[in-house]
């Protein structure tokens, strides 16, 4: 909507300027036709490809400012006013800002002069309030539009009498009380005459020519669409101006067309007819009336008569210039904003993985997630109440260190609270703020800090509440880096208010500080492909359109034995239930009424999917913005063939009539809606399928089939893992290794598959190895050194084994992965200093890869690198000392204990106990 308002305003203004400068040199029919661009802009959400001249390029900052304003709070319905002096917490509130009180009802706000605290019954955002006003105004305008035209139609029907006219293509009626002749009727237009219009044959001929010209120009349709625009954009002054001016141009174009039909010899007589029949009014005719009445103001009538009398001839050059300029205005206002290239680089999959899994999310009550709970362009404006609502990440319901618990309980009356009380000292807040913003509490603008209750004796901020409002997970979909600034984009499902961008500053020492968190448009950030050329590029331009399996809806009534969760999709509810026939169904609910005993007293549904009989075999979740639809995805176990079963993911949306439509079906252990090629439009990725849309048609790329057809070396596709951060599919299997000594060895392979919008790119890992470390493997330097020590030790152990057990010809080794795996995210606790754990992987190189024994998970790649060995203790464990240095311990975490497993946690405990 914001984009349409901006671009339509510019387009209307441009056409008004063109109308003024070309008013004497172009035909009025051309001038009238140009208003079709405005109709198209207002009613059809079309968008041309991005152009440098797009209006939206210049309006980016304005749109961002509007987005910020839209999220500002608005307080409604004042219910109580109290002098600020009687509200102790008002002294900490900002003028015009909220005041923290212990009342559970209402929203107290300090007045601008700081003298009064007003409690409001409701708080909404500016966007919500404007949405209410817009819809209410639209409804009122719609009713007025219908009432005006129905009333006019009833008046015509009561007053009209048939007036037969030979040769007229349209019904003609005579109305005694009509102010001027008109054409009325959208689907069956008719001409309505006044007694003055039929007083003379010549006058009648002029009127009929005029109204029939209106009909040939389809003016009833354009008038109706003009009224629709006014109904939708009732608040937009330029739309009203465009409606009034285009209505005038409609009459001028009609005069021009009628005279072209009557002939130049009728100009003066036609002008006299207008003077005799057009009633002059000070106010314009009702713009919401679709009839083509001849009412006009003095200036408009004078303009019409002048043009009829002088008959200015159109100038061909002027017509071409006007058309060219109007086309340019259309291009500027219809074109999408252009993404200008700059120094910003897309984050790699590994970088995005770090921010998703390590920096954000992870540990419960990760304080970094709370920095996303408010909007701010400057860290000084962070909402401190939202940030510290649950404390600083530690258990802040316990008495802070150095304070007597009994004294504090008595001072804050903690024994009489029903819910836990979060308590933070200024020092605790300063520690978080200085670490993640570089500021102290005093240096911030202390936004909403007054919502906390402050105790001066203990320098303590506290708040009692039973909820957490903790943002447990944020999915960062894309990101860029420009110098030391990181921009991360996410759809805020927690707040439910669209896309956001959080910016961080890389401090150069492995830490990051928050700089802003603001609403934004959905990003179109290019996918970060590997730095080398793809091994294979497979075009997908010859695929046949995808046809999803047909959906059959079967009506069931009163067969509900047990119902499960419901999911709202548009105006309907989709529910899963167990039927009395023993089957599990997914169904659209038409009617459901539960009786007092829990049984369904009314049950009427449309079943569209029969599910496995075991309840745990399926899950249901929502998806959005996939090929223009929102809906639900149902995951269940199914059979592709009689001998092969896997997970099915069915993506359904509902039509306006509640009919379920299967948009796509993917197979495998994972399926996600991802913008694979980074163009701002989502695709669908499964374990061996990519779905994409082109020219409104959905296509399916069967990756397994495409790879088999285009890569002769492939002998077996084993399994694939979807990587949403890299926007790729990681595939493993077996291939023919012709370069081996035996000439026909079977090597393992690993390839990454990307979709660039036109083709599937297949990448082999071509990272270099330097000093026993695979390129792009990063960690603190001392961690890398310890990992290399571990790698050398593991390599020496391997060389001591018999060749018939693992193979021979080993000549090198490398570290392929160093991954931080914090035990705290798995609920592990201990009372000592901070503990870091790193998981390690390594490979060895063989000059005789054909001799490697593939057993127990061992693999050998076509270039001779071998991995997958069982390693007894493949973890580094260290304690972080108070001065930031690390003390490394002898790890006892076993190789068969994955991060977070019981063996992992028990091994970590043993490591610390032995230290």
C-alpha positions in Angstrom: 0.0 0.0 0.0 2.8 2.5 0.9 4.4 1.9 -2.5 1.2 2.4 -4.4 0.4 5.6 -2.5 3.8 7.1 -3.3 4.0 6.0 -6.9 0.4 7.0 -7.7 0.9 10.4 -6.2 3.9 11.0 -8.5 2.0 9.7 -11.5 -1.0 11.9 -10.9 1.1 14.9 -10.4 3.1 14.2 -13.6 -0.1 13.8 -15.6 -1.6 17.0 -14.3 1.6 18.8 -15.4 1.5 17.2 -18.8 -2.2 18.1 -19.1 -1.4 21.8 -18.4 1.5 22.1 -20.9 -0.2 20.2 -23.7 -3.7 21.5 -23.1 -3.9 23.2 -26.5 -1.8 20.8 -28.6 -3.0 17.2 -28.1 -6.5 15.7 -28.7 -8.6 15.5 -25.6 -9.2 11.8 -26.3 -5.5 11.2 -25.9 -5.4 13.3 -22.8 -8.3 11.3 -21.4 -6.7 7.9 -22.3 -3.6 8.8 -20.2 -5.7 8.6 -17.0 -5.8 4.8 -17.7 -2.3 4.7 -16.3 -3.5 6.0 -13.0 -6.3 3.5 -12.9 -3.8 0.7 -13.5 -1.5 2.0 -10.8 -4.2 2.3 -8.2 -6.1 -1.0 -8.9 -3.6 -3.5 -10.2 -0.5 -4.3 -8.1 1.7 -4.8 -11.2 5.4 -4.0 -11.1 7.9 -3.6 -13.9 11.5 -4.9 -13.6 13.8 -2.7 -11.5 15.0 0.5 -13.2 17.4 3.3 -12.2 14.6 5.8 -12.7 12.1 4.1 -10.3 10.4 6.6 -7.9 10.9 4.0 -5.2 14.7 4.4 -5.5 14.4 8.0 -4.2 11.8 7.1 -1.6 13.6 4.4 0.3 14.5 6.6 3.3 11.0 8.1 3.4 9.5 4.6 3.3 11.8 3.5 6.2 10.8 6.5 8.2 7.1 5.8 7.6 7.7 2.2 8.7 9.1 3.4 12.0 6.3 5.9 12.5 3.7 3.2 11.9 5.0 1.2 14.9 4.7 4.0 17.4 2.1 3.4 20.1 -1.2 5.3 20.2 -3.2 5.3 23.5 -7.0 5.3 23.3 -10.0 5.8 25.6 -8.7 7.8 28.6 -10.4 6.4 31.8 -8.6 8.2 34.6 -6.4 11.3 35.2 -4.2 11.6 38.3 -1.7 14.4 39.2 1.8 13.2 38.5 2.9 14.1 42.1 0.6 11.3 43.4 2.2 8.6 41.2 5.7 7.9 42.6 7.0 6.2 39.5 6.1 9.2 37.3 9.3 10.9 38.2 11.2 8.4 36.2 9.0 8.5 33.2 9.6 10.6 30.1 7.0 13.3 29.1 4.6 11.7 26.8 5.9 8.2 27.7 4.4 5.3 29.7 4.5 5.2 33.5 5.1 2.0 35.3 2.5 1.1 38.0 1.4 -2.0 39.7 -2.1 -1.9 38.1 -2.8 -4.8 35.8 -5.4 -2.7 33.8 -4.7 0.2 31.6 -1.8 2.1 30.2 -0.7 5.1 32.3 1.0 7.9 30.3 2.7 11.0 31.5 1.4 14.2 29.9 3.7 16.4 27.8 4.1 19.0 30.6 4.8 16.3 33.1 1.9 17.3 35.4 -0.7 14.6 34.8 -0.7 10.8 34.5 -3.6 9.6 32.2 -4.6 6.0 32.2 -5.9 4.7 28.8 -7.9 1.6 28.3 -6.2 0.5 25.1 -2.9 0.8 23.3 -2.4 0.2 19.6 0.2 1.0 17.0 -0.2 3.8 14.5 -0.5 1.2 11.7 -3.3 -0.6 13.4 -5.2 2.6 14.1 -4.9 3.8 10.6 -6.0 0.5 9.3 -9.2 0.8 11.4 -9.8 4.3 10.1 -9.1 3.3 6.5 -11.5 0.3 6.6 -14.2 2.3 8.3 -13.9 5.1 5.7 -13.8 2.6 2.9 -17.0 1.0 4.2 -18.7 4.4 4.5 -17.7 5.4 1.0 -18.8 2.1 -0.4 -22.2 2.5 1.2 -22.5 6.1 -0.1 -21.5 4.9 -3.6 -24.1 2.2 -3.6 -26.8 4.4 -2.1 -26.1 7.3 -4.6 -26.3 5.0 -7.6 -29.3 3.0 -6.3 -31.2 6.2 -5.5 -30.4 7.6 -8.9 -31.5 4.4 -10.6 -34.8 4.3 -8.7 -35.4 8.0 -9.6 -34.9 7.1 -13.3 -37.1 4.1 -13.2 -40.0 6.0 -11.6 -39.7 8.9 -14.0 -38.8 7.4 -17.3 -41.0 6.6 -20.3 -39.7 4.9 -23.4 -38.7 7.2 -26.3 -38.3 5.1 -29.4 -35.5 6.3 -31.7 -34.7 4.6 -35.0 -31.1 3.7 -35.5 -30.1 4.0 -31.8 -28.1 1.1 -30.5 -29.2 1.8 -26.9 -32.5 2.1 -25.2 -33.7 5.7 -25.0 -36.0 7.1 -22.3 -37.5 10.5 -21.5 -37.4 11.8 -17.9 -39.4 14.8 -17.0 -37.4 15.7 -13.8 -33.9 15.0 -15.0 -31.5 18.0 -14.8 -29.5 17.0 -17.9 -29.3 14.2 -20.4 -27.1 11.3 -19.4 -25.9 7.7 -20.1 -26.4 5.3 -17.2 -25.9 1.6 -16.7 -22.8 -0.5 -16.4 -23.9 -3.7 -18.2 -26.9 -2.4 -20.2 -26.4 1.3 -20.7 -29.4 3.4 -21.6 -29.7 7.0 -22.7 -32.0 9.3 -20.6 -33.3 12.6 -22.2 -34.8 15.7 -20.7 -37.8 17.6 -22.2 -35.4 20.3 -23.4 -33.3 17.8 -25.2 -36.2 16.7 -27.4 -37.6 20.2 -28.0 -35.8 20.4 -31.4 -34.7 17.6 -33.8 -31.2 19.1 -34.2 -30.7 19.4 -30.5 -31.9 15.7 -30.1 -29.4 14.6 -32.7 -26.6 16.3 -30.9 -27.5 14.8 -27.5 -27.8 11.3 -29.0 -24.4 11.6 -30.7 -22.9 12.8 -27.4 -24.3 10.0 -25.3 -23.6 7.3 -27.9 -20.0 8.5 -28.0 -19.9 8.0 -24.2 -21.0 4.5 -24.7 -18.4 3.8 -27.5 -15.7 5.1 -25.1 -16.9 2.7 -22.4 -17.4 5.6 -20.1 -19.8 3.8 -17.8 -17.1 1.3 -17.0 -14.4 3.9 -16.5 -16.7 5.9 -14.4 -17.4 2.8 -12.2 -13.6 2.1 -11.8 -13.1 5.8 -11.0 -15.7 5.4 -8.2 -13.9 2.2 -7.0 -10.7 4.2 -6.7 -12.4 6.9 -4.7 -13.9 4.3 -2.4 -10.5 2.6 -1.7 -8.4 5.7 -1.6 -10.9 8.0 0.0 -8.2 9.7 2.1 -5.9 10.6 -0.8 -6.5 14.2 -2.0 -4.6 13.6 -5.3 -6.9 10.7 -6.2 -9.9 13.0 -5.7 -8.2 15.6 -7.9 -7.5 13.0 -10.6 -11.1 11.8 -10.4 -12.6 15.3 -10.9 -10.1 16.2 -13.7 -10.5 12.9 -15.5 -14.3 13.3 -15.4 -13.8 16.7 -17.1 -11.5 15.2 -19.7 -14.1 12.5 -20.2 -16.7 15.2 -21.3 -14.1 17.0 -23.5 -13.1 13.7 -25.2 -16.8 13.0 -25.7 -17.4 16.4 -27.3 -14.4 15.7 -29.6 -15.7 12.3 -30.6 -19.3 13.5 -31.1 -18.2 16.3 -33.4 -16.0 13.9 -35.4 -19.2 12.0 -36.0 -21.4 15.0 -36.7 -19.0 16.9 -38.9 -17.3 20.3 -38.6 -20.4 22.1 -39.9 -22.2 21.3 -36.7 -19.7 22.9 -34.3 -21.6 26.1 -33.6 -24.9 24.4 -33.4 -23.5 21.7 -31.1 -22.0 24.4 -28.9 -25.5 26.1 -28.7 -27.0 22.8 -27.6 -24.5 22.5 -24.8 -25.2 26.0 -23.6 -28.9 25.2 -23.7 -28.8 21.9 -21.9 -25.8 21.8 -19.5 -26.8 23.1 -16.1 -24.1 25.3 -14.5 -23.4 24.5 -10.9 -21.0 26.0 -8.4 -20.1 22.6 -7.0 -19.0 19.6 -9.1 -21.4 16.7 -9.7 -21.4 13.8 -7.3 -18.1 12.1 -8.1 -19.4 8.7 -6.9 -22.3 8.7 -9.5 -21.5 6.5 -12.5 -23.9 8.4 -14.8 -22.3 10.6 -17.5 -24.3 13.7 -16.6 -23.6 16.9 -18.5 -23.4 19.1 -15.4 -20.4 21.5 -15.4 -19.0 24.6 -13.7 -18.7 28.0 -15.5 -15.0 27.5 -16.2 -15.4 23.9 -17.5 -18.3 24.9 -19.7 -16.3 27.9 -21.1 -13.4 25.6 -21.8 -15.7 23.2 -23.7 -17.3 25.9 -25.8 -13.9 27.5 -26.6 -12.5 24.2 -27.8 -15.6 23.6 -29.9 -15.5 27.0 -31.5 -11.7 27.3 -32.1 -11.1 23.6 -33.0 -7.4 23.6 -32.3 -5.6 21.1 -34.6 -3.4 18.6 -32.8 0.3 18.8 -33.3 1.8 15.5 -34.1 5.1 16.3 -32.4 3.2 17.3 -29.3 1.2 14.1 -29.3 4.4 12.0 -29.6 6.1 14.1 -26.9 3.1 13.8 -24.5 3.0 10.0 -25.1 6.8 9.7 -24.5 6.7 11.7 -21.3 3.6 9.8 -20.0 5.4 6.5 -20.8 8.4 7.8 -18.9 6.2 8.7 -16.0 4.7 5.3 -16.1 8.1 3.6 -16.1 9.2 5.7 -13.2 6.1 4.8 -11.1 5.6 1.2 -12.2 9.2 0.0 -11.9 10.5 -1.8 -8.9 13.3 -0.1 -6.9 16.7 -0.9 -8.1 19.2 -2.6 -5.7 22.3 -0.5 -6.3 25.5 -2.5 -6.0 27.7 -1.5 -3.2 30.4 -2.9 -1.0 28.0 -5.1 1.0 28.7 -8.8 0.5 26.2 -11.6 1.2 27.0 -13.6 4.3 28.1 -17.2 3.6 26.1 -20.1 4.9 28.6 -20.7 7.7 28.5 -17.1 8.8 24.7 -17.1 8.8 24.8 -20.4 10.7 26.9 -18.8 13.4 24.5 -15.9 13.9 21.5 -18.3 14.0 22.9 -21.0 16.2 25.6 -19.4 18.3 25.1 -15.7 18.6 21.3 -15.8 18.7 19.1 -18.6 20.0 21.0 -21.5 21.6 21.1 -21.1 25.4 17.8 -20.6 27.1 17.2 -16.9 28.0 19.9 -15.7 25.6 20.0 -12.0 26.4 21.0 -11.3 22.7 17.6 -12.4 21.5 16.0 -9.8 23.7 17.8 -7.0 21.7 15.2 -7.8 19.0 12.3 -7.0 21.2 12.1 -3.3 20.3 12.8 -1.0 17.4 15.7 1.5 17.6 17.8 3.3 15.1 20.4 4.1 17.8 21.3 1.8 20.7 20.6 4.7 23.0 16.9 4.2 22.2 16.7 0.5 23.1 13.5 -0.3 25.1 15.2 -1.2 28.4 12.0 -2.7 29.8 11.7 -5.1 26.9 15.4 -5.9 27.0 15.6 -6.7 30.7 12.1 -8.0 31.1 13.5 -11.4 32.0 16.7 -10.2 33.5 20.2 -10.3 32.1 20.2 -14.0 31.0 21.0 -15.3 34.5 18.4 -16.2 37.2 17.4 -12.7 38.2 14.7 -13.9 40.5 17.4 -14.6 43.1 18.7 -11.9 45.5 21.7 -10.1 43.9 25.0 -10.7 45.5 25.8 -8.5 48.5 22.2 -7.9 49.5 20.6 -9.5 52.5 17.7 -11.7 51.2 15.4 -11.1 54.2 15.9 -7.4 54.2 15.2 -7.2 50.4 12.1 -9.4 50.7 10.8 -7.1 53.4 11.6 -3.9 51.5 10.0 -5.2 48.3 7.2 -7.2 50.0 8.3 -10.2 47.9 6.5 -12.7 50.2 3.1 -11.3 49.1 3.7 -11.6 45.3 2.0 -14.4 43.4 4.6 -14.3 40.6 8.4 -14.2 40.5 10.1 -10.8 40.7 12.9 -10.0 38.3 15.6 -8.0 40.0 18.6 -6.3 38.5 21.1 -3.8 39.8 22.4 -0.9 37.8 25.8 -2.7 37.6 24.1 -5.8 36.0 22.4 -3.6 33.4 25.7 -1.8 32.8 27.5 -5.1 32.2 25.0 -6.2 29.5 24.8 -2.8 27.9 28.5 -2.1 27.8 29.2 -5.6 26.3 26.6 -5.4 23.6 26.2 -1.6 22.9 29.3 0.1 24.4 27.1 2.2 26.6 26.2 2.4 30.2 22.7 2.7 31.6 23.3 6.4 32.3 24.4 7.0 28.7 21.2 5.6 27.2 18.0 7.5 26.8 16.5 5.1 29.4 13.5 4.3 27.2 10.7 2.7 29.3 13.1 2.1 32.2 10.4 3.7 34.3 8.3 0.5 33.8 10.5 -1.1 36.4 10.0 -0.3 40.1 13.2 1.3 41.3 14.5 1.0 44.9 17.1 3.6 45.6 18.3 1.8 48.8 19.6 -1.2 46.9 20.0 0.6 43.5 17.7 -2.1 42.2 15.2 -2.3 39.3 12.5 -4.9 39.7 9.3 -6.1 38.1 6.9 -8.9 39.1 5.3 -10.9 36.3 4.3 -14.5 35.5 5.0 -14.5 31.8 8.4 -14.4 30.0 7.6 -12.9 26.6 11.0 -14.5 25.7 11.9 -14.7 22.1 13.0 -18.3 22.1 14.0 -18.5 18.5 14.7 -16.1 15.6 15.3 -17.4 12.1 17.8 -15.1 10.3 17.1 -15.6 6.6 19.9 -13.6 5.0 22.6 -11.1 5.8 25.3 -8.8 4.4 28.6 -7.5 5.6 29.9 -4.0 4.7 33.2 -3.2 6.3 32.6 -3.8 10.0 28.8 -3.6 9.8 26.7 -6.8 9.7 23.0 -6.6 8.6 20.8 -9.5 9.4 17.3 -10.0 8.1 14.4 -11.9 9.7 10.7 -12.2 9.5 9.4 -11.3 12.9 7.0 -14.2 13.6 7.2 -13.4 17.4 5.8 -9.9 17.1 4.0 -10.8 13.8 4.7 -7.4 12.2 6.8 -8.3 9.2 10.4 -8.1 8.2 13.2 -6.6 10.3 16.8 -5.8 9.9 19.2 -5.9 12.9 22.6 -4.4 12.4 25.7 -5.4 14.4 29.1 -3.9 14.5 32.0 -6.3 14.3 34.4 -5.1 17.1 37.3 -7.0 15.6 37.9 -9.3 18.6 35.2 -11.8 17.9 32.5 -9.8 19.6 29.6 -7.8 18.1 27.6 -4.9 19.4 24.0 -3.9 18.4 23.5 -0.8 16.4 19.9 -0.9 15.3 16.8 -3.0 14.9 14.3 -1.6 12.4 11.4 -2.7 10.2 12.4 -3.2 6.6 11.1 -4.6 3.3 11.6 -8.3 2.5 15.3 -8.5 1.4 16.5 -9.7 -2.0 20.1 -10.5 -1.1 22.1 -12.5 -3.6 23.0 -16.1 -2.6 26.6 -16.5 -1.7 27.9 -19.1 -4.1 31.3 -20.8 -3.6 34.2 -18.7 -4.9 35.1 -21.2 -7.6 33.3 -22.2 -10.8 30.6 -24.9 -10.6 31.6 -28.4 -11.7 28.3 -28.7 -13.5 25.5 -26.4 -14.6 22.2 -28.0 -15.4 19.6 -25.7 -17.1 16.0 -26.1 -16.1 14.4 -24.2 -18.9 13.0 -27.3 -20.6 11.0 -28.6 -17.7 7.3 -29.4 -18.0 5.0 -27.4 -15.7 4.5 -29.2 -12.3 1.1 -30.8 -11.7 0.4 -31.5 -8.1 -1.7 -34.6 -7.2 -5.4 -33.8 -7.4 -7.3 -33.3 -4.1 -10.6 -35.0 -3.5 -12.8 -33.6 -0.8 -15.1 -36.1 0.9 -17.9 -34.8 3.1 -18.1 -36.4 6.6 -20.6 -35.7 9.3 -20.9 -36.9 12.9 -17.9 -39.3 12.7 -15.5 -37.5 15.1 -14.1 -39.9 17.7 -11.3 -37.6 18.7 -10.3 -34.2 17.4 -6.8 -32.6 17.5 -5.5 -29.1 17.0 -7.1 -26.7 14.6 -5.2 -24.4 12.2 -6.8 -21.2 10.9 -6.2 -20.7 7.2 -8.0 -17.6 6.0 -11.6 -17.7 7.1 -11.6 -21.5 7.6 -10.2 -24.0 10.1 -8.3 -27.1 9.1 -8.4 -29.8 11.8 -7.0 -33.2 12.1 -9.2 -35.8 13.7 -9.7 -39.6 14.4 -12.8 -40.8 12.7 -15.1 -43.5 14.0 -14.0 -45.5 10.9 -10.5 -45.8 12.5 -8.8 -43.4 10.0 -7.0 -40.2 10.7 -8.1 -37.3 8.5 -7.1 -33.8 7.7 -10.3 -31.8 7.0 -11.8 -28.4 6.4 -14.3 -27.7 9.2 -17.7 -26.5 8.1 -19.4 -26.9 11.5 -18.3 -28.2 14.9 -20.0 -27.9 18.2 -18.7 -29.6 21.3 -21.2 -31.0 23.9 -20.9 -30.6 27.6 -19.4 -34.0 28.0 -16.7 -33.3 25.4 -18.4 -35.3 22.6 -19.1 -33.5 19.3 -22.8 -32.6 19.1 -22.3 -31.3 15.6 -19.6 -32.3 13.2 -19.5 -31.4 9.5 -16.2 -31.4 7.7 -14.6 -31.9 4.2 -11.9 -34.6 4.4 -9.1 -34.1 1.9 -6.2 -36.3 3.3 -6.1 -39.7 4.9 -3.2 -39.9 7.4 -1.2 -42.7 8.8 -3.0 -44.5 11.7 -0.2 -43.6 14.2 -0.7 -40.1 15.6 3.0 -39.4 16.0 3.7 -39.9 12.3 2.5 -36.5 11.3 3.0 -32.8 12.1 1.2 -29.7 10.9 2.7 -26.2 10.6 2.1 -23.0 8.7 3.9 -21.7 5.6 3.7 -18.3 4.0 4.6 -16.5 0.8 5.0 -19.5 -1.4 4.0 -18.9 -5.0 1.6 -16.2 -3.8 -0.1 -18.4 -1.2 -0.2 -18.9 2.6 -1.4 -22.1 4.1 -0.4 -25.2 6.0 2.1 -28.0 5.4 1.3 -31.5 6.7 4.2 -33.9 7.2 3.4 -37.6 7.4 5.0 -40.9 6.5 4.1 -42.3 3.1 5.1 -44.8 0.4 6.6 -43.6 -2.9 6.8 -47.2 -4.1 5.8 -50.5 -2.4 9.3 -51.0 -1.1 10.3 -47.4 -0.4 8.7 -45.1 2.1 9.8 -41.7 3.4 8.3 -38.4 4.8 5.8 -36.5 2.7 5.4 -32.8 3.0 2.1 -31.6 1.5 1.7 -27.8 1.1 -2.0 -26.8 1.0 -3.8 -23.5 0.6 -7.5 -22.9 0.6 -9.5 -21.0 -2.0 -11.9 -18.3 -1.0 -14.6 -21.0 -0.9 -12.6 -23.1 1.5 -11.5 -25.7 -1.1 -8.1 -27.2 -0.3 -5.6 -27.1 -3.1 -2.3 -29.0 -3.0 0.3 -26.6 -4.1 3.3 -29.0 -4.0 4.5 -32.2 -2.4 8.1 -32.8 -1.4 9.7 -36.0 -0.1 12.5 -36.7 2.4 13.4 -35.8 6.0 13.3 -32.0 5.4 11.5 -29.4 3.4 11.6 -25.7 3.6 10.4 -22.5 2.0 13.6 -20.6 1.0 14.6 -17.8 -1.3 17.1 -20.1 -3.1 18.4 -17.6 -5.7 18.2 -14.5 -3.5 15.8 -12.6 -5.8 13.2 -11.8 -3.0 10.8 -14.6 -4.2 10.6 -17.8 -2.3 11.1 -21.3 -3.7 10.4 -24.7 -2.1 13.3 -27.1 -1.4 13.0 -30.7 -0.5 15.5 -33.5 0.0 15.8 -34.0 -3.8 13.5 -31.4 -5.3 13.5 -27.7 -6.0 10.2 -26.1 -6.8 10.2 -22.6 -8.5 7.8 -20.4 -10.3 8.2 -18.8 -13.7 5.6 -16.7 -15.5 2.9 -17.7 -12.9 3.6 -21.5 -13.5 5.2 -23.8 -10.9 8.0 -26.1 -12.0 9.7 -29.0 -10.2 13.4 -29.8 -10.6 13.9 -33.4 -9.7 17.5 -33.1 -8.6 18.3 -36.8 -8.4 17.0 -37.3 -11.9 18.8 -34.2 -13.3 22.1 -35.3 -11.7 21.8 -38.9 -13.0 21.1 -37.6 -16.5 23.9 -35.0 -16.6 26.7 -36.5 -14.5 27.9 -39.9 -15.9 30.2 -40.5 -13.0 27.3 -40.8 -10.5 26.6 -44.4 -9.5 24.5 -43.9 -6.3 22.7 -41.1 -4.6 22.9 -41.8 -0.9 21.3 -39.0 1.0 21.0 -35.2 1.0 20.9 -32.5 3.7 19.1 -29.2 3.2 21.2 -26.2 4.3 18.9 -23.2 4.7 21.7 -20.9 5.6 23.7 -21.6 2.5 20.5 -22.0 0.5 21.8 -25.3 -0.9 21.4 -29.0 -0.8 24.4 -31.1 0.3 24.4 -34.5 -1.5 26.5 -37.6 -0.8 26.8 -40.9 -2.6 29.1 -42.9 -4.7 30.9 -42.1 -8.0 33.3 -43.8 -10.4 36.9 -42.7 -9.7 38.6 -43.3 -13.1 41.8 -41.6 -11.9 42.5 -44.3 -9.2 45.2 -46.9 -9.9 42.6 -49.7 -10.5 40.8 -47.4 -13.0 37.3 -48.1 -11.8 37.2 -47.4 -8.1 34.1 -46.5 -6.2 34.7 -43.2 -4.4 32.4 -41.3 -2.0 31.4 -37.9 -3.2 29.9 -34.8 -1.6 28.4 -32.0 -3.8 26.5 -28.8 -3.0 23.5 -28.0 -5.3 22.3 -24.5 -5.7 19.5 -22.9 -7.8 20.3 -19.6 -9.4 16.9 -19.0 -11.0 17.9 -20.5 -14.4 19.9 -23.6 -13.6 21.0 -26.0 -10.9 24.7 -25.4 -10.1 26.7 -28.4 -8.8 29.8 -27.5 -6.7 32.6 -29.8 -5.6 34.5 -28.7 -2.5 37.6 -27.0 -3.9 38.9 -25.5 -0.7 42.7 -25.6 -0.2 44.5 -27.2 2.7 47.3 -25.2 4.3 49.4 -26.2 7.3 47.0 -29.1 8.0 43.9 -26.8 8.1 41.1 -26.8 5.6 40.4 -23.4 4.2 37.6 -21.4 5.9 37.8 -23.4 9.1 38.0 -20.7 11.7 38.4 -20.5 15.5 40.5 -18.6 18.0 44.2 -19.1 17.2 45.0 -21.1 20.4 42.0 -23.4 19.6 43.4 -24.0 16.2 46.8 -24.8 17.6 45.4 -27.3 20.1 43.3 -28.8 17.3 46.4 -29.3 15.2 48.1 -31.0 18.2 45.1 -33.3 18.5 45.2 -34.0 14.7 48.9 -34.9 14.7 48.3 -37.3 17.7 45.3 -38.9 16.0 47.3 -39.3 12.7 50.2 -41.0 14.6 47.8 -43.4 16.2 46.3 -44.3 12.7 49.7 -44.9 11.2 50.3 -47.5 13.9 47.3 -49.6 12.9 47.6 -52.5 10.5 47.1 -51.6 6.8 44.5 -54.4 6.3 42.3 -52.7 8.9 42.0 -49.3 7.3 44.2 -49.3 4.1 47.6 -47.9 3.2 49.5 -45.1 1.5 48.7 -42.4 4.0 50.9 -39.3 3.6 49.1 -36.3 5.1 46.3 -35.2 7.4 44.1 -32.1 7.9 41.6 -30.6 10.3 38.3 -30.2 8.5 36.0 -28.8 11.2 36.3 -26.9 14.5 32.8 -26.3 15.8 31.9 -24.6 19.1 29.2 -26.7 20.9 28.3 -24.9 24.1 27.0 -27.4 26.7 24.8 -24.7 28.2 22.3 -24.8 25.3 21.5 -28.4 26.4 20.6 -27.4 29.9 24.0 -28.3 31.4 24.9 -26.4 34.6 27.8 -26.2 36.9 29.1 -23.7 39.5 32.5 -23.1 38.1 33.9 -20.7 35.5 32.8 -20.6 31.9 33.5 -23.8 30.0 34.0 -24.0 26.2 33.8 -27.2 24.2 34.9 -27.6 20.6 34.0 -30.6 18.3 36.8 -31.6 15.9 36.9 -33.6 12.6 39.9 -34.6 10.6 40.8 -36.5 7.4 43.9 -38.3 6.2 45.2 -38.5 2.7 46.0 -41.7 0.9 48.0 -42.1 -2.3 46.4 -45.5 -2.6 42.7 -44.7 -2.1 41.6 -47.9 -3.7 43.1 -49.8 -0.7 41.0 -48.0 1.9 38.6 -50.3 3.7 35.1 -48.7 3.7 33.7 -49.9 6.9 32.3 -48.4 10.1 31.4 -45.1 8.5 34.7 -44.5 6.7 34.6 -42.7 3.4 37.2 -41.9 0.7 36.8 -39.0 -1.7 37.9 -39.1 -5.3 41.0 -37.0 -4.5 42.1 -39.5 -1.8 41.1 -37.8 1.4 39.7 -40.3 3.9 37.5 -39.6 6.9 34.8 -41.0 9.1 37.1 -42.8 11.5 36.0 -43.5 15.1 38.0 -41.1 17.2 38.1 -41.7 20.9 38.0 -38.2 22.3 37.3 -35.7 19.4 36.6 -32.7 21.6 38.6 -29.9 23.1 37.5 -28.7 26.5 38.8 -25.6 28.2 38.0 -23.3 31.1 37.9 -19.5 30.4 39.7 -17.7 33.2 38.8 -14.3 34.6 41.5 -12.7 32.5 40.1 -14.2 29.3 42.8 -16.8 28.9 42.0 -20.5 28.5 43.1 -23.5 30.5 42.8 -26.7 28.4 41.7 -30.0 30.0 42.2 -33.6 29.0 38.9 -34.4 27.3 37.0 -37.5 28.3 34.0 -36.8 25.9 33.8 -39.9 23.7 33.6 -39.9 19.9 30.2 -41.7 19.9 28.7 -38.9 22.0 27.2 -36.3 19.8 26.8 -32.7 21.2 24.1 -32.6 23.8 23.8 -36.4 24.2 24.0 -38.1 27.6 27.4 -39.5 26.7 28.6 -36.0 25.8 27.4 -34.4 29.1 28.7 -37.3 31.2 32.0 -37.1 29.5 32.2 -33.4 30.1 31.4 -33.9 33.8 34.2 -36.6 34.0 36.6 -34.2 32.2 35.9 -31.4 34.8 36.0 -33.8 37.8 39.4 -35.1 36.7 40.8 -31.6 36.3 
